[in-house]
């Protein structure tokens, strides 16, 4: 099993990897298919593109900006490319357009208000985050249709692909890599046999698909984006969009800590950093999927603290991200990182597990201690629901990232002081998360139909 660190961590925009970045990619992919279709099948008369959102995308898509993401994608924009743009201004322009603006698609009508349907009827059986795109003639005849699923972390699959996958997930076969482990048990056995660290094995796998220079530049770019996201969040203030009238708090908290650093502890700093990132995500600004947008603050907060407060080096930063991605790949392969599929245990829980592993590694932890750290952090997120108020990645998501960072830090500290021997293997914990997610009510899996999402009484 192999999934690249540069695929698991991706630079994009908020507020959601599954509800924003995935649909944007799906829409852009379908637009490309429409262009190819029209070049091979010239059609006279007006044509129209439509998109039907299903399941969680229908229930919380408004709050997550899914309609905006689909609009951006159909006009040819991708998450990484729009991260540095004024998205609000761009959306304002595209929302008023009557047709697609890409070359080769200028004659295809598209009005977001009319052509994006939030269908809250029956969810598609393959995955809770489904999208059906269609190219239509004036009479309603379907010329081209494709169903996509946003499976978490900005990854998408078509209907055909999802039936061929187990996780469901697209990965390279393990035998294409020198250390193609598909379980924590195999990972530890390989580490013991070859005498390499988890990050060294992960690096060796990465070098089968890219050069060392490309890998290091990619890792450095991810860290720069994470650090920039923290810094921007610590400087911003005001009310977050969406209607909850929720004020940003990270800047105020950070200013208090700077004014009295002796009175601040690691918990304070980690919460400030994590909340800064997720306030940026809630505002729809640039973030790094780590491994998702909803959990984008955990790993950057822990890594930022290590680099700034503990004097971490660039080499250690790379070791941190490689180790974290090894754990994240296992979780994604053996379970899910999608809140719509397994609840927030799959998002913040996975992020905390990855961060704990990364921190344990850069502090000199052995492979068994690193695996222990990952298990401890994940274990104490089992059963966590995804119940965002108003379908926004704000309450409880912003604070929850702070607590995820605290659990990651604690898990790494516990593991590094142990021998690496422990009762519950990481593989078993991941299996428990998957089973818990499968048996969890859909009300608590990013539909905003239960839990905190329906606990607010307006007087």
Secondary structure, 3 states (H helix, E strand, C coil): CECCHHHHCEEEECCCHHHHHHHHHHHHHHHHHHHHHHHHCCCCCCEEEEEEEEEHHHHHHHHHCHHHHHHHHHCCCCHHHHCCCCHHHHHHHHHHCCECCCCCCCCEECCHHHHEEECCCCCCCCCCEEEEEEEEECCCCEEEEEEEEEEECCEEEEHHHHHHCCCCCCCECHHHCCCCCCCHHHHHHHHHHHCCCHHHHHHHHHCCCCCHHHHHHHHHHHHHHHHHHHHHHHHCCCECCCCCCCECCHHHHHHHHHHCHHHCCHHHHHHHHHHHHHHHHHCCCEEEECCCCCCHHHHHHHHHHHHHHCCCCHHHHHHHHHHHHHHHHHHHHHCCCCHHHHCHHHCHHHHHHHHHHHHHHHCCCCHHHHHHHHHHHHHCCCCCCECCHHHCCCCCHHHHHHHHHHHHHHHHHHHHCCCCCCCCCHHHHHHHHHHHHHHCCHHHECCCCCHHHHCCCCC
